[in-house]
């Protein structure tokens, strides 16, 4: 054991994982109370009448190859949302522990903390400095109750990436006290390398990845926790067996074949190009007050009247994200980068 698991909930450290049915696919399965026949509509490779691998090691190995880490540093899960929930449940004791978030940011961090009964400490991003995080302010907010610090980079909904040196400085300063969790859901669109390469030298760093965005598998629900092997082993005690469905496992392997990966790279570049075109065109609109720089697949845009802009988009059959409920974004909408045709429709819809 090391400090990365010593700071976790003591009851989780002692928890015995669920004893699932043995996984020995070479033998005839008469031990898991499954139906012996496939459904007539089942077109999967393995058969949906059978449970998938309880903890899909082959999938973990393939994701480890994709992300450039060791197999034991990967936990496949149902998107980043499940990863956030697992970390919060394993590290935050109800009524005693806390997490730190940097609003405006992804809402699942605070939601999972509230469900767990953990406290939430907010260190707002500095709007006047391009929504950057203040390392000094964040470290001042760290108390003995803080077990997890969440950063989203590129950040949702602001689109900016956190400086790599700042992340590593934070991880170093938090060592022995709290895990630094960096959510890299949009990193493929940033043109900068993942922090996954820093895991071996930075035990307290946790990186979240997903195939929902760049790989186009939002409906398959597959993400991964990349972390110290002891953190991964701890999370394995809590994650449900068979969490990743057989259809998802098969879809991921198809999406990670060489031809599919090349298509993903091409589409990422198309999104980056459309992002630049859309940002430039929006900046020229009379109703737009500011287009914030983005390293993601969306743009944060301040309007003179965001409500009117929202209605014009809806009238054109376009659904965009209304962010006016967030204190630092009173006239902001988040616009996902679509196809060239969809982006043209958006530009025409706005005056």
N, C-alpha and C positions, 0 to 999 in steps of 0.2 A: 504493500500500500504506500501511496505517496500523498502529498498535500492535495493533489487534484481530486482525490476521492475522500480524503479525510474531512474536507469541508462539506461533503454531501450529507444529507439527512442520515443520522445514525441508524434509523430503522431500515432504510433502503440498503445501507451497507451490509446489514445482517439478513436481508430478505433472501429467501430461497426462491429461485425462479420456478415458474410453472413447469411441471414435467409433462411435456407434450409426447404424443405417440412417436415411437422411434422412426427415424428417416433412413430407410434402407430400400431404395427404389429398385434394386435388383430382385427383391423378393415379392411374392404375391401378397398383397395387402389384405389381411383379414384381422387387423388389429385396431382400426380407427373408426369402425362403424360407418363406413362409407357405402354408398350404393355401388354395386359392381359393374353397372352399365352406364355408358355415356348417355346424356340427353341427345335426342335426335337433332337438336339445333346447335350442338357443341362442335365448333370448328377449331378448337384450340389444339395445340400440339400435344400437351400432356394429358388432357382430359379434365374437365371441370368437376367430374364426379369425385375426384381425388383432391385431398388437401394439398396446397402447395408446400414447398419446403418450409419448415417452421421458421427458420432464420436463414434466408437464402444466401448461402456462402458463395455460390458461383456468381450471383449478382453482385455481392460485395466485392469479389475479386475483380469483376469487370469494371465496377465503378472506381475501385482503387487504381486500376490501370488508367482509366480516363482522367482521374484527378491527380495522378502522380504521387500516391501515398501507399503505404503498406496495407495489406489486406486487413490486418487487425486494427487499423485506424479508421475503419469505415463501418457505419451502421446504416443500411438501407431502411427507409421508412416512407410513410405515406405523405410525401411532400415536406416542405420546410415546416408547415404548421405542426405536424406531429413531432418533429424534432424539437421545436420550441416548447411544446407541452411536456415532452419527456424530460428535458433539461430542468424545467421549472419544477416538475413533480419530484425529481430526484434530489434537487439542491435546496429548495425553498420550503422550510417548515411553516405550516399554517400559523399565523399570528406571531411569528418570531423573526423570520428572515425577510430579506428584501431583494429586489432587483433594481437596476438603474437603466433607464431608457433616455433617449435624446429626441424629444418631440420637435417638430412633427416627424413621425416615423411609422413604421408598420404596426398596425393595431393589435396583432396577435400577441406581442410581447406583454402588453398590459392586460389583455384579456386572460391569458393563461395564468398570469400572476393573481388576478382577481379570483379566478376559479379555485386556485390553490390556497387562497387566503393569505398570500404574501403581500408585503408592502411594496409600493412603487415610488421610487425617487426619480424625479424628473430633472434633467439637466438640459434645458432647451438649446437647440442649435441656434447659432448666431445669424439671424436673417441679414443683418447689416454687413456680415462678412461672408455672404454667399452660402449661408446655412452650414457653416463649418462647426466642428465640435471644439470646445475649449478643453484641452487636456487638463489644464490647471483647475478649472471649475469642476470637472468630472471627478478628479481625484479628491478634491475637497469634500465632495458629497459622499465619498465612500466611508461607511461606518462598519463596525464589526458585524452588523447584521446582513450586510450586502454579500450575496453569494454569486450573483450573475450580473454582468454588465453587457447589455445588448447594443451592438452597433450594426446598422444596415449600410452596406457599401457595395455599389451605389445605393443611395438611400431612397426609399419609397416613403413619401411622394416627391421629394425635392429633386432627385435625379443625380445629385453630386456624389462623387466617391470620397471616402475618407483617406487622408494622406497616409501612405503606407508606414512612414517613419513614426507618425503619431500613433498608429495602431500598435506597433511594436513597442513603443515607449510605454503605452498604457498597459500592455500585457506584462511588461517587465515590472512596472510599478505595482501591479495587482498580484504578482506572484506570491503564493502562500496565503492569499486572502480571498480572492474571487476569480472565477473564470471569465475571460473576455470572449464573448460569443459574437462572431462577425458573420452576418447574413449576406452571402454573396449571390443572391438569386439572380442578379442582373449583370454579373461580372463579365459575361461573354461579350456584352455590348460596350464595355468600358475601354477596351484596347489596352488593358494593363493586366499583368499576371495575377493569379489567385494567391492568397496568403497561405494556401495549403502547403507550399514549399517551406514555410516557416514552422510547421507543426513540430518537427523533430527537435528543433532548438528552443521551442517555446511551449512547454508542457501545459500552461494555463490557457492556451489559445484553442478555441473551438471554431471551426468553419462550417457553415451550413451551405449546401449546394442543392440545386433542384434541376430537374429536367423539364419543368413546366414551361419555361420561357424560351430560351434559345432553341431547345430541341423539339418544341411544339408538342409536349406531352402533358399539358395541363390536365386533361381529362383522365390520364392514366394514374395520376397521383403517385409520383416517385421522387423522393429526395434523398439526401444523405447527410449524416453527421460525420464530419471528419475531425478526429480528436485523438488525444493520447489514448493508447490501447486500454488503460485502466478506466478511463471515462467511458469508452465504448462498452467495456465489460459491465460496468455499472448500469448503463442504460439498457443493456440486454436483459437485465433482471426484471425490468418494468415493461418493456414493449411487449405487446400481445404476440403470441405465436401466430404465424400465418398472416401477419399484418400486411404484407405485400402480396397482392393477389396473383394468381397464375397468369391471367391475361396481361397484367402489368409487367410481370417478369418477361414474358415473351415479347411484349411491345418494346421494352427497353433494349433487349438484346438486338432486335431488328433495327432500332434507332441508332445503335452504336456500331453497326457494321460500317466498313470503310466508305462505301458509297453514300450511306445516309449521313455520316459525319461530314463528308465533303459538301453535301447539300446544306447541312446546318451551317457550315462556315460561310457558304455563299449567301444564304438567307440573312445571316447576321450582318454581313456587309451591306446587303440591300437595305436592311432596317437602318443601319448607321447612315447610309446615304440619304434615305428618306427623312431621317431625323434632322439632318442638317438642312435639307431643302424646306421642310416644314417649319423649322425654327426661323429661317430667314424670311419666309413668306409671311408668317404670323407677325413677326416683328414690324412689318410694314403696314399692318392693319390699324386703322384709326382707333379701334376699340381696345387694342392690346396695350397694356402699360408695361409689361416686362415678360420676356421669355427667358426663363432661367436656364443656364447651361446644364446639359444632361449627359450622363455617361450610361444611361439606361435605354430601354426601348419605349420611353414615354417622355413627354415634355410637361413641365409645370409652367403654367401661364397665368399671369395676373391680368385681369380685365378691368376696364373702367366700370363695367356692370356685368359681373359674372352671371347673375341670374338671367339677364337678357341673352347673353351668349349661350347659356345652357338651353334656353328655350328655342333658340334658332337652330342649335344642333339637333334637338329632338324633332323639330319640325322637318328637318332634312333626313330624318331616320337614323340619326347618329346618337349613340349613347356615350357620354363622357363622364368622368368622375367629378362630382361636386365636392370641393374641399372647404367650403365656406364655414363649416362648423369648427374648423381648427383655428385657434386664437391667432396664430401668426400668418394665416392665409385667408383673410376676410373676403378677397375677391379673386380666388384662385380656382382653376379647373385643372385636372390632370388629363392629358390627351395621349392615349396610346398611339404609337406609330402604326398605321395600317398599310394596306397596299397603296401603290401610287394613285389608283382610282379612288380609293376611300379617302386618302389625304386630300385629293383635289375636291371631293365633295365637301370636306370640312372647310377648306379655304373659301369655297363658294358660299357656304352657309353663313360665314361671318362677314359683317359689312366691312 
